[in-house]
Amino acid sequence: MFYRSRSNLALWFTLTMGSILVVFAGVLYYQAVLNELGNLDRLLYKKSRVMAVNAKYDLRNKQLDLENVPLLGSNVAPLGTELVYARWYDTKGQLVQFFGIIPRAQVTAIPGYQTLKTTLYSSKEIPPAIWLRQLTLPVYQNSSLIGYLQIATPLVSVQNDLARLRLVLLLTVPATLGVIGLAGWCLGGIAMQPIHDSYEQLQRFTADASHELRSPLSAITSNAQYGLISQSTDIEAQRQRFGKIFDVAKSMNNLVNNLLFLARHAGRLSPESLQEVNLKSELVQIADEYATQEAVQHLNLTYTFPTTSVIVLGDANLLEQAVVNLLSNAFKYTPAGGQVQLRLFTQSYWAVIEVIDNGIGIPEADLPHIFERFYRVDKKRSRKTGGYGLGLSIVQQIVSAHSGHLSVKSVVDKGSTFQIFLPIK
Ligand code: ADP
């Protein structure tokens, strides 16, 4: 699926960029043609002007003495390499004299520029069927038209320049298209990467969640089944079974709630859900609630809060959930008689909530993974404490949603320190 999407992205990218490139190359070529012809036309015009101005007009024969103008010579050859012919027409457009290639009987004197393929009788030097650019210039003397001067030059150099340009375009356009295709493929890969990652994460998450739900469900089913088929009248045994079903259902409920929580609170918090939260009073409240709880009776719990309030922008309930998760882990993984500390302080622009315990600690190899969903350092010890490996993922998600970050330090059998950093308002 991802491979196909990536190929499609690359294809569309190549097609779009390729069309732009081809249009661009077309415009470039068209501009080059106009440029080349423009230059040639200017040159032709200049030449014809020089000839018209310098040649003497023979009034009697109605001829222009072209032979003695600087650009021409005494016969064909002096027409030079640039001019193929020069012709003089009278005012009615009748050919009067010519130099260069012998014209056909029918030639016209339409003023202006023309591109034509020569259909003239060719001399030895000029190959047949050559493309020419021709200019027919009306010539005036004392403001009255005396005739038309027509000169032509071969388009060979223009054609050669354009052929070179065509060759360059022909080589560079496909090569650029190839590069665009490759870039499209790479960009497609980069664009698809986050989708690919989150898809894989989702797949893993669904697989893990179903796996985790399977064991409690089978525990409920087997206990219920046994209760149904058992002939025993022992009320106490029946109560124990119901008790087991109840416990497992409760922990499953917990798991489902955590999963829903993770799904619901993915991503950053919306600005409208942000409120000013006084972290100090929130933590004091949590400490008060824990003071009476059985979970901490066997532990030595201490609190260190600053004298002034520490305000952050966020969701008070979510932040409370994050601290509660860290504290309950500290309680779970610290043996009786151990010590758990909850601290709040500020560090430059950050408010830091610190939960320290001197419990069993986390092996170094597990530290990079403990924030992953369903990751448990030791399944057996978590199972005993009822954990599914979602508590720290939830903390991580909440902290990220508040634009904060999380850090952990831990040494096996010495204890762990978790720190939540939140930007101070
Ligand atoms: P669980 O619900 O299993 O506790 P968590 O995501 O909260 O899942 O924690 C992941 C793992 O990290 C736990 O399985 C536990 O082994 C380890 N852990 C978390 N907090 C502590 C702690 N304070 N001391 C020792 N181990 C801890």
Residues whose N, C-alpha, C, O or C-beta is under 5 A from the ligand:
A	BS01	ADP	N329 A330 Y333 G359 I360 G361 I362 I370 Y375 R376 V377 D378 S382 G387 Y388 G389 L390 G391 L392 S393 S416
